[in-house]
Amino acid sequence: MVEVAPGGERLRIPVWKYILFLVLFMLLCLGILWYLMASSFGASNSLLETLRRYLTFFSSYHPNLKPEDDFSNALRIHGVEKNEPKKFYMFVSMTDKDGSPVKVVNAGNVTLAAKDKNGTDLNAVVERVRPLHAYQAMTDPMSYSCVMDYSGSMFPEDLTAIEKNFSDLIGQILIPFSAGVIKFNNKVNEVQPLTTDKNAITAAIQKRINLQNTALFDGIDTGVDKIQARPHFRFVILTTDGNDNASTASIDDVIRRCQIHNISVFVFGFGWLEVTNLRNLSNSTDGYYSYVPDSSRLADWFKKLGQIINNVQVVEFSVANDTNQPGSIELTINEGGNKLTRTRTWK
């Protein structure tokens, strides 16, 4: 005999439990996605990098996304160049507590200790300090590469902000210069070779390329390659919202090359970005670093950098024993009540 359940009874489904489960599951997935996108892995993963652009409205709620920079109370040794036997130019910049450049440096307030690569004291003597813009007879006093990120996580407003800031900087720099434009996605594009034509530079800055992956280190490496043989003050300006996921060069390769050729990297990071590499890149090359979550706010930092560039100082010094380049320098400047020390070593 088979018993059959009464036909009048219905199966009851606890709907609220399933809804609660789905809500908790979705929150868990969002939490994992949030964590991944804020991590180094997320910034270097091409899929997550592309997804990031659709979730940037979360940026204002992310506790780690706060502006930061190292512009204040800073001293940088951008490079040393042999001028005559036993005589050198050293390109330096110094800022006050507000990140504004120190415009006048008296030679009497500069202390310099230099050694050769064997550690022997070169008995350096500071002879004069003048701003770079005062060297009217110096041909091509400044050369730089604009290295611009066109990765998949970029919003149209990001591109507009970056292109506008770079273009404005062209007009802000008062010292004669040569500049080139390098744009990278999953490969590197030299949009404009080095030129003194400001209109050509601006046009290249405004020219867009496809949004793909991030060959960050290859982009910087190409920017360095284009200026490493240039005279005097040389630097790279980098904008990026992601970590590398498509390069053959490494960050160590890039830093080593910058150090050998006396090239500083000025870094502007934005978006959901893991910034450890950017800090390392800037500090190791005697550049400046800033991170601003919202790209539309980068203008303030670009203006500060422009002022610093316009007021780079040239420390002229002599040494007792002739050498092509010092092995190390310890520089101290005590100007306007602000005493700063910076050490740089060449291998």
N, C-alpha and C positions, 0 to 999 in steps of 0.2 A: 504494500500500500504506500503510495507516494503522497506526501503532504505538500500542498500548494499554499503559498502565502496569500493571505487575503488580498483581493484585487484592489481594495480601497486604500491600502497603505502606500505612501509615496516616499521615495528616497530623498532625504533632506541633505542639502549641501550647505555647509557653513561658509557662505559667500564672504563674510567679513574676514575669515581667516585667510582665504586665498588672496583677497585684496591686500591684506596686511603683508602677506608673504611677497607679493609682487612689488609692493612699495619698498619693503626692506631690501629685496633683491636689486631693484633699480638704484637705491641709495648706495648699496655696496658697489655696484658697477660704476656709478659716478665717482665714488670715492677712490676706487682703483684707478679710473681714468684720470682723475684730478692728480693723484700722486704720480702717475707715470708721466703726465704732461709737464709737471713741474720738476721732474728729475732730469739728470743728464741723459738717461736712456730715452726719455720722451723727446728731448730736444734733438737727439741724434737719430731717431727712428723716423724714416721718411713718411710712413702712414700717419703716425701720431703728430708729426710736424704739420702735415696737411690738415688734419682734424682741428689743430689748435686754432686756426683762423676762424672757425665757426663757433668757438667757445670763448672768445676774448672778452665777452661781456662779463665773464666770471672774474676778470682780472682785478676789479675793484674790491672783490671779496677775498682775494688770496692774501694770506697774512705775510708771505715772504716777498711779495712784489712791491717793494718800496724803492724810491729813487736813492741812489748813492753815487758818490764820485770821490776822486782823490785830488781834486783841484786845489784844495785849501792847504796853506802852509807847506807848499811843495817846492823842492829843488830838483831839477833834472839836468843831467849831463847828456846832451843829445848827440855829441860826437866831438872828436878831436881830429884836426887836420894839420899836417905839416905845412908851414908857410915858407920857411927858409931853413937852412941848416941850424939846428938847435932852437928853432923858434916854431911855435904852434899857435893855431887858433883853437879855442874850445867854445862850442856853442851850448849855451845854458839858458834855462828859464827859471824864474823864481816867482812864487805867488804869495799873497798875504792870506790872512785868515778868511777873507771873503772870496778867495779864489781869483782875485784880480792880480794882474802881473805887476811885479816891481819894475818900474820903467827906467830907473837910474840906479846903477851900482857903482860905487866908488872903489877903485882898485885897492885903496888902503883898508877896505873892509872885507877883502877876499884873502883867505888863507888856502894855500894849495900844496899838497904833498904828492909827489909823483915818483913812481918806481918803474924800472924797466922790467922786462919779462923774467929776469933772473932774481928780481927782488932788490936790486941795487938802487939806492936813493939817487934820483936825478938832480937833486938840489934845484927844484923849480922855483923861478922867480916871476911873480905877476908883474907885468909891465904896464898894462892898460886894460880898461874895460869900456867897451862902447856898445851901443845897440846895433844890431845887424843892419838896420835901415840907414845907419850913418856911413856905411861902406859903399859910397857911390861908385868907386872904381872896381868893385867886385862884380865880375861877370856871372850872371846866373846865380845869385846868392842863395836861391832856394828852389828845391824840386820836390814834388810829392805826387803820390798816386792816390786817387779816389777809388777805394775798393768797396763795392756795393753789393749787398746780398739781395738776390731775387729768388728766394726759396718759396716753396709751396705754401708756407704759413702766412705769407704777406698779404695783408688787406690792401685794396686800392688806396685807402687813406694813408697807410704806412708808406707806400711808394711815393705818394704825393708829398708827404712830409719830408722824406729823405731827399727827394730830388729838389725840393724847395730850399732845404737847409744847405745842401751842397752848393746850389746856385748862388744863394745869398753870400756864402762864405767866399766865393770867387770875387765878389765885389767888395767884400770887407777887408781882404788882405791887401795891404798897401805896399809891401815889399815886392819887387819884381820876381816873378816865379815862372817855372815851367811845370805843367801838370798833365797827367794822363788819367783816363777813366777805365777802370777794370770792373766788369760786372760778372757775377758768378751765379750759376744755379747748380746743376750737376756737372757742369764743365765751366771753364773760364773763358770769358769773352773780352778781348781788348777792344773796347768800343772807340777809344781815342788814344793814339800814341802821344807821347810827350809833346806839348806845344806851348807857346806863349800866347796863343790866340784865345782870349777869354770867351769870345762868342762860340768858337769851336768846342771849347771845354763845356760850356753851358749846354750847347745842343746835344753833346754826347751824354751829359748827365740826364737830360730829359728823355733820351731814347731808351725804350723799355725792351726787355727780353722776356722769354717765357719763364713762368714760375715752375721750378722743378725741385730737385734735391739741393743739398748744401755742400758744395766743395769749398768750404771756408778756408782751410789751410792752403789749398792750391791757389785760391784767389789772392791771399796775402802774399804767397811766395812769388806769384807773377808780378804783383805790385812792387815788391822789393827788387825783382830782377830788372824792372824798367828804369829804376833810379839809382841802383847801387854804384854805377860808374860816374854819376854826376858829382860836381864839386860842391863843397860847402854844406849847407844845412839841408838834410834829406829826411823825409818822413812819409808814413802811410796814414791815411784817415780811413778807418773801417767802420761800416755800419752793418749790423747783423741782428737777427732775432732768433737765431738757432745755432746749435752745435754742428760740428762737421759730421757728415754721413756719406761723403762721396769723394774724398781726396786721396791722393797717393802720398802727398807730403804729410808729415806729422807736426804737431805744435813744437816739438823739440827742434825739428829741422828748420822751421820758420824762425824761431828765436835765435838759433845759432847763426843763421844767415844775417839776421838783423844786427846782431852784436858784432859780427865780423866787419860789416860794411857801415857801421855807425848810422843805423836807420831806426828812428823811433816810431812806434805804432800808437796812434791816438784812437782809442776804441770808444764807439758809441753802441751800446747794447740796448735792446728794448724787447717787449713781449714777455712770454713765459720762458725765461731763459736761465739755464744753469751757467753761472758766470765765473766759475773757478778758472777756466782756461783764459777768459778775457782779462781777468785781473793779472794772471801770471804773464800773459803776453805783453800787457802794457808795462807792468813793473819791471820785467826782465829786459825791456828795450828802452827804458827811460822815457816812456810815453805818458799819456794821461788816460784815465779810464772813467767812464760814466755809464750808469745803467738807469734807464727810465722806462718803466713799464709801458707807458703810453707814448707812442712815437710822436704825437702832436706836441709833446712837451720838450722835445729835443732841442728846440730853437734856443732856449736859454743856455744850454751847454755848448752849442755851436758858437754862439756869440762870445762866450768866455774863451773858447779855444782860439777864435780869431784874434782876440785881444792879446792872448799869450804869444801867438805866432808873430804878431806885429812888434812885440817887445822882447824878442829873443836877444840875449846879450852875447857878445863875443869877448871872451877872456883871452888876452894875448899874453903868453908866457914863454919864457926861455928856460933851457936846461943846460947843465954843465957838460954833459956827455951826449954827443949826437946819437939819435935813434930815430927810426922811422915812425914809431908809435909807442907811447908809454904802455907798460904792462898793467898799471893800475893808477888810479887817481883818487885822492880823497880831497873833496872840495868843501870848504866852509865859507858861507857868506853871512855876515852880520850887518844887515841893512835895515834901517828904520825900526830898530828895536826887535827885529825878528832874526834869530840866528838859526840857520839850517845847515845840515851837513849831508853830503851825498857821496857815496863811493861807487866807482865803476871799475870793472876789471875786464881786460881784453886777453883772450887766450891765444 
